[in-house]
Amino acid sequence: MMKKIGMKLWVGMMLLVVCMLLLLWLFQVVFLEKFYMTMQINKLERRSEQIVSNLMTQEGDLNNAQVMNILEELEAFVYTYNTSLQIVDATGETIYQMDNNNEQPFSGMVRRQNTQVLINTLAGEKARSLFKHPRFDTDYLILGLPIMSMDKNHIQGALLITTTMAPVSDTAGIIKHQLIYITAILFMISFGIAYIISYHLSRPIMKINRAAQEIAHGKWDISMDKMGEDEIGQLADTIKNMAASLKQTDRLRKELIGNISHELRTPLSLIRGYAETIRDISGAEQEKREGHLEIIIDESERLGRLIDDILILSQLEVDGVKLVQKPINIKVLLESIGNRFMDLAQKKAIKLELELEEDLIGFGDYNRIEQVMMNLVGNAFNHTHNDGRISIRANQVKNYINIEVINEGVRIRDEDIEHIWERYYKVNRITGENPIGSGLGLAIVKNILLAHEVDFGVNSHDDGKTVFWFRLKSGVIDV
């Protein structure tokens, strides 16, 4: 059983060579004589029909004088095709006869065949007789064509062509011996070429297969040399890219487990610690108790947000984002977002500014875009100095709404920008205490904006100003 692709390629190419050689043998040996006979007969018939056509153009009854007018044409025909030619009138009398054949075409068996062809031809039919002379072992062809009057109402005479068909058996024998050598040489050359091609095609595939097996066993660090620019080379590059992607995914998975454990452990530890403090120390002191209870409530809310974000992101990545898109009043939406963060801005002494054009109508899922803005603005608060500035801008640009969230903090490095949309990717916060969100906010933003099929990105400048932006499609509100 052929299990290796190299063997299959080799066998396939050898079968192709064998089929080509078989066809060559069939057409050059088996069918050579039939092809030769057919071609010779067709060639003689076409030339004879031209002679008959020239004779038909003459006026009056067919006679020797009319034949003399095309004598040169008749002689050229006889010598060119090595034939015997006979022209008879309507009574069967010979008007002209010329023989360029060494045999005696009008004696014995040939004459009898000639007579039968002449009878059929004078009856108005195109006649032909192909036979082998038993004594000379020679193939003879007798061809008869009627010569009609110009009005084609009666027969003026007949043209008879008698010729020997040159035997092709000797030629076929020579070709057969040549084909034996040609077949042997071609078979050896094809054997070598097929082996080389199958080897060079199968070897990179085998390497790719080994690499795929290593990936299947969790080995992401595979090494494969460059395999060219063809489809196999592209497949090898795809396998290497897939391994790198799987390695990155595996790293993120491990980080995700560690980060989730850490993020869950921190509020749970605080809740437990302050609950024990209330039980053991501050339970009787109302002021301390209320302070500790406030911390427990804050941490519970933080824990709830984390769990909610984990569930939302999992739903987005597994089930996809289900959108209910309709026109959105962008100004109203962004003013609502600004109002929600106003208290936090006052607490941190951060100046929150809204720069919004009038009559901005976007098109998208209101709840999802609101979630995007909540995450982007919350991220801006986490990375803005106290007494800093956060701006929310929106303006019409052609057929879309450009929305930006700008904060003043520390420049994001280029290598961080590439991964900033990943889950739990860490960029140093400026405000470490009580950060807003769960570390999943930008991953949620990415999934929602991808579902809306809009452009989005982040630009960070040397002066510490960072701009998160996206472009929402314009819409029209029904009145």
Protein Blocks (a to p, Z undefined) as FASTA:
>chain_A
ZZbfklmmmmmmmmmmmmmmmmmmmmmmmmmmmmmmmmmmmmmmmmmmmmmmmmmmpgcj
ddfklmmmmmmmmmmmmmmnopadddddfkopafbdcdfbfbdfkgcjllmmmmmmmmmm
mnopacddddddfklopacdddddddddfkopacfbdcddddddddfklmmmmmmmmmmm
mmmmmmmmmmmmmmmmmmmmmmmmmmmmmmmmmmmnopabdcdddebjbfklmmmmmmmm
mmmmmmmmmmmmmmmmmmmmmmmmmmmmmmmmmmmmmmmmmmmmmklmmmmmmmmmmmmm
mmmmmmmmmmmmmmmmmnopadddddddfklmmmmmmmmmmmmmmmnopacdddddehia
cdddfklmmmmmmmmmmmmmmmccehiacddddddehjaccdddddddddddfklmmmmm
pghiacddfblghpehjhlmmmmmmmmmmmnopacdddddfkopacdddddddddddZZ
